Amino acid sequence: MQTLIEQLTHILEPSALFLGDDISEKYHADWSGASACAPAALLKPKTTEQLSQIMALCYEQNQPVVVQGGLTGLAGGATPLSGEFAISLERMNAVEEIDARGMTATVLAGTPLQVLQEAAEEHDLFMPLDLGARGSCNIGGNVATNAGGTEVIRYGMTRSLVLGLEVVLADGTVINAMNKMVKNNSGYDLKHLFIGSEGTLGIVTRVVVQLQPKPLVCHTALCALEDYDSVTKLLTELKRSLGSGLTGFELMWDNYYNKVLEVDSDLQNPFGEEHHFYLLVEYKDNETALGAERFEAELFGHLEAELLSDAVVAQSHQDAEEFWRIRDGIGELLKALGPVSNQDVSLPIADIGVFSTHLETRLKAKYPDIGVLLFGHIGDNNLHVCAYTGREEDKLLITEDIMSMIGEYSGAITAEHGVGVLKRDYLELSRTPEEIALMKTIKKAMDPKGILNPGRVI
Ligand SMILES: Cc1cc2nc3c(=O)[nH]c(=O)nc-3n(C[C@H](O)[C@H](O)[C@H](O)COP(=O)(O)OP(=O)(O)OC[C@H]3O[C@@H](n4cnc5c(N)ncnc54)[C@H](O)[C@@H]3O)c2cc1C
């Protein structure tokens, strides 16, 4: 009888099936780097049909698989567990169609987000999802994790951008739900089962997304504030005055801001004095001159009313990029800090200020030499917490402290990075036993043998 690998060689060409030392280390772990492990085999299908045949064989022979997109995930979800086959979607990479009238894009799941963004721009359209990992993360990975990013305050998470999906189920069945319509209430909207399911219910192979008109202008400002109450007041004011033009509201605590500037000496601090909070505000519009005036007048009004302590409006694209480099400096920081408990949590917006003070006090009482860095997409309730002592053995204990406080404040253990493997044991802090039981029922119904991303999420 042929082995599974021999059978797979009839489906995949030799350059798409790798074993042993031929598997590059790139496929051993996601961006978190946690628990790296070589997969038992690496498969790179080119078509949905190939993938469907692979899954039918794996299902028949109880072979567990892990799905890999761009491997920028931070929850360990795409990292192989011992004995798993890794299925990389990287060869399923193409923007199949931009429908300029219907403002939709049809794209293969292994397409990097940035490629889709650029294809939309060529048609004067806008793909309203953006994150620091844009060059490497795939649209399939974005769907699987329901990725958020920096424009959620205006356009919502990936879930709100997806119109249709094609998915291969654990047993190889292909679900073609490539809907292009906003309104379609013909039965259950099955795409929502797969969005955010982190590859546990099916493998996303093609996606239809809703595009938007490309905003003509973008205004960016870096602001300084002294207390969290002013931050939430400003958010309410800007939502009211700028309406849907408000596309970014990124808050940095002084601990994060000062550390980024300390680690990356190329970055410039535009403020002469120290402040408690720094805020990156972005406003996108289709009115050119009027938009700039409106934005500056709005910020000036808040300076006069002393809600803001200071503000600098970017005068060029380069200025705006400099501001964003401070916000996105976390990538470099993580490399410089050594072992870090890097958490992405959600809380009701009014509680974030109290929570952050409470968290810092509690962690410092336990670990006097701890560093705590706070920042996040506050307009979407999302707080990023990086806490480090420099000692590997403290990392898990610090994570447990942060997670248990999230439970106390009725927050979410993950806002946008997903549960994967790294957060799985904390799920009950954010979900009721009945919710978790229903998740398990759905998983059992769709993947009764448990071969698809086993041990992730639940
Ligand atoms: C510098 C940096 C910045 C980031 N910023 C953000 C941010 O602002 N917002 C945010 O939400 N995330 C952010 N992330 C996390 C990450 O980029 C996102 O989670 C992204 O959506 C993952 O996509 P990926 O293709 O890399 O997926 P992978 O890491 O390959 O996989 C992630 C999960 O999805 C599953 N999966 C992947 N592809 C498929 C598929 N086709 N079908 C089914 N399951 C699949 C995997 O099995 C795994 O469980 C950031 C990461 C980095 C490194």
The ligand as an SDF file (V2000), in Angstrom:
LIG
                    3D

 53 58  0  0  0  0  0  0  0  0999 V2000
    4.8360   43.8310   13.0070 C   0  0  0  0  0  0  0  0  0  0  0  0
    3.4690   43.2040   13.1690 C   0  0  0  0  0  0  0  0  0  0  0  0
    2.3520   44.0230   13.2950 C   0  0  0  0  0  0  0  0  0  0  0  0
    1.0910   43.4580   13.4580 C   0  0  0  0  0  0  0  0  0  0  0  0
    0.0200   44.2940   13.5760 N   0  0  0  0  0  0  0  0  0  0  0  0
   -1.2150   43.7650   13.6690 C   0  0  0  0  0  0  0  0  0  0  0  0
   -2.3530   44.6210   13.7920 C   0  0  0  0  0  0  0  0  0  0  0  0
   -2.2380   45.8480   13.8540 O   0  0  0  0  0  0  0  0  0  0  0  0
   -3.5670   44.0240   13.8360 N   0  0  0  0  0  0  0  0  0  0  0  0
   -3.7350   42.6680   13.7900 C   0  0  0  0  0  0  0  0  0  0  0  0
   -4.8650   42.1940   13.8120 O   0  0  0  0  0  0  0  0  0  0  0  0
   -2.6710   41.8410   13.7150 N   0  0  0  0  0  0  0  0  0  0  0  0
   -1.4190   42.3470   13.6570 C   0  0  0  0  0  0  0  0  0  0  0  0
   -0.3460   41.5160   13.5730 N   0  0  0  0  0  0  0  0  0  0  0  0
   -0.5440   40.0430   13.6150 C   0  0  0  0  0  0  0  0  0  0  0  0
   -0.6460   39.3630   12.2200 C   0  0  0  0  0  0  0  0  0  0  0  0
   -0.0170   40.1360   11.2260 O   0  0  0  0  0  0  0  0  0  0  0  0
   -2.1040   39.1200   11.8520 C   0  0  0  0  0  0  0  0  0  0  0  0
   -2.6840   38.2160   12.7720 O   0  0  0  0  0  0  0  0  0  0  0  0
   -2.2900   38.5560   10.4200 C   0  0  0  0  0  0  0  0  0  0  0  0
   -3.6580   38.6180   10.0900 O   0  0  0  0  0  0  0  0  0  0  0  0
   -1.7720   37.1360   10.2570 C   0  0  0  0  0  0  0  0  0  0  0  0
   -1.7360   36.8260    8.8840 O   0  0  0  0  0  0  0  0  0  0  0  0
   -0.7130   35.7220    8.3260 P   0  0  0  0  0  0  0  0  0  0  0  0
   -1.0080   35.5270    6.8810 O   0  0  0  0  0  0  0  0  0  0  0  0
    0.6740   36.0870    8.6550 O   0  0  0  0  0  0  0  0  0  0  0  0
   -1.1900   34.4420    9.1510 O   0  0  0  0  0  0  0  0  0  0  0  0
   -0.3470   33.2910    9.8460 P   0  0  0  0  0  0  0  0  0  0  0  0
    0.5250   33.8490   10.9070 O   0  0  0  0  0  0  0  0  0  0  0  0
    0.3200   32.4560    8.8250 O   0  0  0  0  0  0  0  0  0  0  0  0
   -1.5330   32.4570   10.5220 O   0  0  0  0  0  0  0  0  0  0  0  0
   -2.3320   32.9960   11.5370 C   0  0  0  0  0  0  0  0  0  0  0  0
   -3.4570   31.9990   11.8640 C   0  0  0  0  0  0  0  0  0  0  0  0
   -4.3570   31.9130   10.7580 O   0  0  0  0  0  0  0  0  0  0  0  0
   -4.3470   30.5810   10.2150 C   0  0  0  0  0  0  0  0  0  0  0  0
   -4.3740   30.7310    8.7580 N   0  0  0  0  0  0  0  0  0  0  0  0
   -3.4760   31.3860    7.9720 C   0  0  0  0  0  0  0  0  0  0  0  0
   -3.8850   31.3730    6.7030 N   0  0  0  0  0  0  0  0  0  0  0  0
   -5.0600   30.7040    6.6620 C   0  0  0  0  0  0  0  0  0  0  0  0
   -5.9740   30.3540    5.6340 C   0  0  0  0  0  0  0  0  0  0  0  0
   -5.7610   30.6940    4.3710 N   0  0  0  0  0  0  0  0  0  0  0  0
   -7.0850   29.6620    5.9850 N   0  0  0  0  0  0  0  0  0  0  0  0
   -7.3230   29.3080    7.2600 C   0  0  0  0  0  0  0  0  0  0  0  0
   -6.4760   29.5900    8.2690 N   0  0  0  0  0  0  0  0  0  0  0  0
   -5.3750   30.2870    7.9870 C   0  0  0  0  0  0  0  0  0  0  0  0
   -3.1130   29.9160   10.7520 C   0  0  0  0  0  0  0  0  0  0  0  0
   -3.2720   28.5170   10.8740 O   0  0  0  0  0  0  0  0  0  0  0  0
   -2.9690   30.5930   12.1130 C   0  0  0  0  0  0  0  0  0  0  0  0
   -3.8170   29.9730   13.0440 O   0  0  0  0  0  0  0  0  0  0  0  0
    0.9410   42.0490   13.4570 C   0  0  0  0  0  0  0  0  0  0  0  0
    2.0620   41.2310   13.3260 C   0  0  0  0  0  0  0  0  0  0  0  0
    3.3080   41.7870   13.1990 C   0  0  0  0  0  0  0  0  0  0  0  0
    4.4850   40.8730   13.0420 C   0  0  0  0  0  0  0  0  0  0  0  0
  1  2  1  0
  2  3  1  0
  2 52  2  0
  3  4  2  0
  4  5  1  0
  4 50  1  0
  5  6  2  0
  6  7  1  0
  6 13  1  0
  7  8  2  0
  7  9  1  0
  9 10  1  0
 10 11  2  0
 10 12  1  0
 12 13  2  0
 13 14  1  0
 14 15  1  0
 14 50  1  0
 15 16  1  0
 16 17  1  0
 16 18  1  0
 18 19  1  0
 18 20  1  0
 20 21  1  0
 20 22  1  0
 22 23  1  0
 23 24  1  0
 24 25  2  0
 24 26  1  0
 24 27  1  0
 27 28  1  0
 28 29  2  0
 28 30  1  0
 28 31  1  0
 31 32  1  0
 32 33  1  0
 33 34  1  0
 33 48  1  0
 34 35  1  0
 35 36  1  0
 35 46  1  0
 36 37  1  0
 36 45  1  0
 37 38  2  0
 38 39  1  0
 39 40  1  0
 39 45  2  0
 40 41  1  0
 40 42  2  0
 42 43  1  0
 43 44  2  0
 44 45  1  0
 46 47  1  0
 46 48  1  0
 48 49  1  0
 50 51  2  0
 51 52  1  0
 52 53  1  0
M  END
$$$$
